[in-house]
Amino acid sequence: MAKMTSRERLLRAIRHQEVDRVPVSPRYFDYLEGVCGCCCVHHCIWFRDHLFDHDLMPTYKVPQNNYLLSHAAPYNDLPNVKAEIAVRQHGGSVEIRRRFDTPAGVLTDSRLTPAPGSPVGFDHICEAPVKDRADLDRIRFLLPSPDNAYIGDIPLLQEAIGDKGVLLVKATQGVDQFMMDALGVENALMMYYDDRELLRQLLRIFQDYHQAILKRVLQQGAKFIFEPWYNCSMGMWSPDHFRELFLPLIKENVDLVHSYEAYVDYFDDGKMDAVLEDLAEAGVDIAETLGARPLGDVDLASAKQRIGDRVCLKGHLDQVNVICFEKPGQVRQTVRRVLEAGKGKDRTGFILGTSDSIRPESPPENIKAYFQAALEFGSC
């Protein structure tokens, strides 16, 4: 078979058509951030052109301020909102309290953020901004207008990638991430049991906002949409929760993307095994990261048999326990096993990747072994 371009190879794999070899597209954004200080699309192209040949699938997130998460923002794009911020030291953390005067009333929140040098890497929400139904109208004023989301870079980045791969466009940080930024894990789980309808209404607000920007992205010509939903992973929610709360929203987004003849890359770097059939029925085109134990819970050969004729599978290889900690020879053999399981009988519909981003502390010889083995053993 004639050698394909990376773009041709990826498209044919996604469409379950014959390919010359399995596409290779791991996540390595953390590696680039740690080594180069930047993981933008242009650095991904550099990584491909100068270090390791592979099939580009970089992710571009449409830039916008996220006031649910970050207090360090100008708030200039929130018309008719007055923000007051109070910061004080609180043990080994910094407490940030905010008050927003909105046209619908006052909204308050507070969180503890790690002090510089702290081994803790995440904020803790002490007071969530959404506490009752009155806050639903107020929270809308903390979402910048979808018209302000800058989408002009999309065609420029698509042109820069050319035949080297495809551009994955992330319209927002994700509906589930908005939920977590507004509530935190504990509050989101408790709200499901204490006031399920309030949680549904909040998700609806974020879904409508996400779709407003997603439509603009699609109208700009994006053909591959990155849809992250890792905050509704089976590590936190049950399959029943997933089907009740999140699956209908996922299906709405898939239908919207397909109406523009574009593709959906569904992302979850946690446990996915229990909902694989649900994702296939929802119509996602690509499902990643399908992590193996202990990072995830997916048996790749089983996933290939169950949904591999309907969904292009992507990812799987453990970037921590394999690429970070094994020897180069072991990395090669693991890559070979994953390729055989992912190719299955039809020899297509699989993109070799990783369970998440390759770590910056990974030995260079292991990263080299990964890419070399992928190209050597990936022939179809």
C-alpha positions in Angstrom: 0.0 0.0 0.0 1.2 3.5 -0.8 2.4 5.6 2.1 -0.3 8.0 3.3 0.0 11.4 4.7 -0.8 11.8 8.4 -4.0 13.5 7.7 -5.1 10.8 5.3 -4.1 8.1 7.7 -6.0 9.6 10.6 -9.1 10.2 8.6 -9.2 6.7 7.2 -8.6 5.2 10.7 -11.5 7.3 12.1 -13.7 6.2 9.2 -12.7 2.5 9.8 -11.0 2.4 6.3 -7.8 0.6 5.4 -4.6 2.3 6.5 -0.9 1.8 5.7 -0.1 1.7 9.4 -1.7 2.5 12.7 -1.7 6.3 13.3 0.5 7.3 16.2 -0.7 10.3 18.2 0.2 10.3 22.0 -0.5 13.1 24.4 2.7 14.9 25.2 1.6 18.4 26.3 3.0 18.1 29.8 6.3 16.9 28.4 6.5 20.0 26.1 5.4 22.3 28.9 8.1 20.8 31.2 10.9 20.8 28.6 10.1 23.8 26.4 7.8 25.9 28.6 5.0 25.8 26.0 2.7 23.2 24.5 1.0 25.3 21.8 0.1 23.9 18.4 3.3 25.3 16.9 5.5 23.5 19.5 3.6 20.3 18.7 4.5 20.7 15.1 8.1 21.3 16.1 8.1 18.2 18.2 6.9 16.2 15.2 9.2 17.8 12.7 12.4 17.8 14.7 12.1 15.0 17.3 9.7 12.2 16.7 7.7 11.5 13.5 4.0 10.9 14.3 0.5 11.9 13.3 -0.4 15.3 14.7 -3.6 15.7 16.7 -2.8 18.8 18.8 -5.6 20.4 20.9 -6.4 24.1 20.6 -8.7 25.6 23.2 -10.6 28.7 22.2 -9.2 31.4 24.6 -11.7 32.9 27.0 -11.6 34.0 30.7 -12.9 31.4 33.2 -14.1 33.4 36.2 -15.5 30.3 37.9 -12.0 29.1 38.3 -9.6 32.0 38.3 -9.7 35.1 40.4 -6.7 36.6 38.7 -8.5 38.2 35.8 -9.5 41.7 34.8 -13.3 41.1 34.8 -13.5 43.7 32.0 -15.6 41.4 29.8 -18.4 41.1 32.4 -20.6 44.1 31.7 -22.7 45.4 34.6 -20.8 43.2 37.1 -18.8 44.6 40.0 -16.2 42.3 41.5 -14.6 42.6 44.9 -11.8 40.3 46.0 -10.3 39.8 49.4 -7.1 37.7 49.8 -5.5 36.5 53.1 -3.0 33.9 54.3 -4.7 30.8 55.7 -2.1 28.4 57.1 -0.3 26.9 54.1 -2.8 28.2 51.7 -4.2 31.5 50.5 -7.9 32.2 51.0 -9.6 34.1 48.2 -13.1 35.5 48.8 -15.1 37.2 46.1 -18.3 39.2 45.9 -20.0 39.9 42.6 -22.8 42.4 42.3 -24.8 41.3 39.2 -28.0 42.6 37.7 -29.7 39.5 39.3 -28.3 40.0 42.8 -25.2 39.3 44.8 -23.1 36.2 44.3 -20.3 35.1 46.7 -17.7 32.4 46.8 -14.4 31.5 48.5 -11.7 29.0 47.9 -8.3 28.0 49.3 -5.5 28.0 46.8 -2.1 26.5 47.5 0.6 28.9 48.5 3.8 29.0 46.3 6.0 26.0 47.0 3.1 23.9 48.4 3.0 20.2 47.4 -0.8 20.5 47.0 -1.7 21.3 43.4 -5.5 22.0 43.5 -7.8 24.6 44.9 -10.4 23.7 47.5 -13.8 25.3 47.2 -15.0 26.5 50.6 -18.1 28.3 49.5 -19.5 27.4 46.1 -20.9 30.3 44.1 -24.1 28.3 43.3 -26.0 27.5 46.5 -29.6 27.7 45.5 -31.8 28.5 42.5 -31.5 32.2 42.9 -27.8 31.8 42.1 -28.6 30.3 38.7 -29.5 33.7 37.2 -26.5 35.3 38.8 -24.0 32.7 37.6 -24.9 33.5 34.0 -23.3 36.9 34.4 -19.9 35.3 35.2 -19.8 33.8 31.7 -18.3 36.1 29.1 -20.3 36.6 26.0 -19.8 33.7 23.5 -19.4 36.4 20.9 -16.1 37.4 22.6 -14.6 34.0 22.1 -11.8 34.5 19.6 -12.0 31.8 16.8 -9.8 33.5 14.2 -6.8 31.3 14.9 -8.6 28.1 13.8 -8.0 28.3 10.0 -4.5 29.6 10.5 -3.6 26.6 12.7 -5.3 24.2 10.3 -3.2 25.6 7.5 0.0 25.3 9.6 -0.7 21.6 10.3 -1.6 20.8 6.7 -1.1 17.2 5.8 0.9 16.5 9.0 -2.3 15.7 10.9 -5.6 17.3 12.1 -6.4 20.1 14.6 -8.6 19.2 17.6 -10.6 22.3 18.7 -11.8 22.6 22.3 -14.6 25.1 22.3 -14.6 25.6 26.1 -13.0 23.8 29.1 -16.1 21.5 29.0 -19.5 21.4 30.5 -18.4 19.0 33.3 -15.4 21.3 34.1 -17.6 24.3 34.4 -19.6 22.2 36.9 -16.6 21.4 38.9 -15.2 24.9 38.8 -18.5 26.2 40.1 -19.1 23.5 42.8 -16.1 21.3 43.4 -16.3 17.5 43.6 -17.9 17.2 47.0 -20.6 19.9 46.4 -21.4 18.4 43.0 -21.9 14.9 44.4 -23.9 16.2 47.3 -26.1 18.4 45.1 -27.1 15.3 43.1 -28.7 13.9 46.2 -29.8 17.1 48.0 -31.2 19.0 45.0 -30.9 17.0 41.7 -33.0 19.5 39.8 -30.7 22.3 40.7 -27.7 20.4 39.4 -29.6 19.6 36.2 -30.4 23.3 35.7 -26.8 24.3 36.4 -25.6 21.8 33.8 -28.1 23.2 31.4 -26.7 26.7 31.7 -23.2 25.5 31.0 -24.4 23.2 28.2 -26.1 26.1 26.4 -23.1 28.3 26.9 -20.8 25.6 25.6 -22.9 25.0 22.5 -23.1 28.7 21.7 -19.3 28.8 21.4 -19.2 25.3 19.8 -21.5 26.5 17.0 -19.2 29.4 16.3 -16.2 27.0 16.2 -18.0 24.8 13.7 -19.1 27.7 11.6 -15.4 28.8 11.4 -14.6 25.4 9.8 -13.3 23.2 12.6 -13.7 19.6 11.6 -12.4 17.8 14.7 -13.9 18.7 18.0 -12.3 17.8 21.3 -15.0 17.0 23.9 -13.5 16.4 27.4 -15.8 14.8 30.0 -13.3 13.4 32.5 -15.1 15.0 35.5 -18.0 12.6 34.9 -15.6 9.6 34.9 -16.6 6.4 36.7 -14.0 7.2 39.4 -16.5 9.7 40.8 -19.9 8.9 39.3 -21.7 5.6 38.8 -22.8 4.4 35.3 -26.4 5.3 36.3 -25.4 8.9 37.2 -23.5 9.1 33.9 -26.5 8.0 31.8 -28.9 10.2 33.7 -27.0 13.5 33.9 -24.2 13.6 31.3 -25.0 11.2 28.4 -28.0 13.3 27.1 -25.7 16.4 27.0 -22.9 14.4 25.3 -25.4 13.2 22.7 -26.6 16.8 22.1 -23.1 17.9 21.3 -22.4 14.9 19.1 -25.5 15.7 17.1 -24.5 19.3 16.8 -21.0 18.5 15.6 -22.3 15.9 13.1 -24.7 18.4 11.7 -21.7 20.3 10.4 -20.1 17.0 9.1 -17.4 17.2 11.7 -16.0 14.6 14.1 -16.1 14.2 17.9 -13.1 13.1 19.9 -14.5 12.2 23.3 -11.9 12.4 26.1 -11.8 10.8 29.5 -8.5 9.9 31.2 -10.2 7.9 33.9 -12.4 4.8 34.1 -14.5 4.3 31.0 -15.2 0.5 30.7 -18.8 0.6 32.0 -20.0 3.3 29.6 -18.2 2.3 26.3 -21.4 1.1 24.8 -23.2 4.3 25.8 -20.5 6.3 24.0 -20.9 4.2 20.9 -24.7 4.7 20.9 -24.2 8.4 21.5 -22.3 8.4 18.2 -18.8 9.7 19.3 -16.3 9.2 16.5 -13.2 8.8 18.6 -13.0 7.6 22.2 -9.9 8.2 24.3 -7.9 7.6 26.4 -9.1 4.0 27.3 -6.5 3.7 30.0 -5.4 0.3 31.3 -5.3 -0.5 35.0 -4.1 1.0 37.3 -4.7 4.4 35.6 -7.9 3.3 34.0 -10.0 0.1 33.7 -10.2 -0.7 30.0 -9.2 -4.0 28.4 -8.3 -2.8 24.9 -9.0 -6.1 23.2 -12.4 -6.3 24.8 -13.2 -2.7 23.9 -12.2 -3.4 20.3 -14.6 -6.3 20.2 -17.4 -4.5 21.8 -17.4 -1.1 20.1 -14.5 -1.1 17.7 -16.7 -1.4 14.6 -18.5 1.8 15.5 -15.9 4.0 17.3 -12.3 4.7 16.6 -10.3 3.8 19.7 -7.4 6.0 20.8 -4.8 6.0 23.5 -4.5 3.2 26.1 -0.7 3.0 26.6 0.3 3.8 30.2 2.5 6.9 30.1 3.5 6.6 33.8 4.1 2.9 34.6 5.4 2.1 31.2 7.0 5.2 29.5 8.2 6.7 32.8 9.3 3.7 34.8 10.0 0.7 32.5 13.1 0.0 30.4 13.2 0.7 26.7 12.9 -2.9 25.8 9.8 -3.3 27.9 8.3 -0.1 26.4 8.8 -1.7 22.9 7.1 -4.9 23.9 4.2 -3.1 25.5 3.7 -0.9 22.4 3.7 -4.1 20.3 1.0 -5.7 22.5 -1.2 -2.6 22.5 -1.0 -2.3 18.7 -2.1 -5.9 18.2 -5.0 -5.5 20.6 -6.0 -2.1 19.1 -5.8 -3.2 15.4 -8.0 -6.2 16.0 -9.2 -8.3 13.0 -10.1 -5.3 10.8 -6.6 -3.7 11.2 -8.0 -0.2 11.4 -10.2 2.0 13.7 -7.4 2.5 16.2 -5.0 5.4 17.0 -2.1 4.5 19.3 -1.8 7.1 22.0 -1.3 7.2 25.7 -3.5 7.2 28.8 -2.7 10.9 29.3 0.2 13.2 28.6 3.8 11.9 28.6 5.5 13.2 31.7 8.5 15.6 31.5 10.5 13.3 33.8 10.2 10.4 31.3 13.6 9.0 30.2 14.3 10.2 26.7 15.3 6.7 25.7 11.9 5.4 26.7 10.1 8.1 24.6 12.3 7.2 21.7 11.5 3.5 22.2 7.8 4.3 22.1 7.9 6.1 18.8 10.3 3.7 17.1 8.2 0.7 18.2 5.0 2.4 17.0 6.4 2.9 13.5 8.0 -0.5 13.4 5.1 -2.6 14.6 2.2 -0.5 13.4 2.1 -1.7 9.8 -1.3 -3.0 8.7 
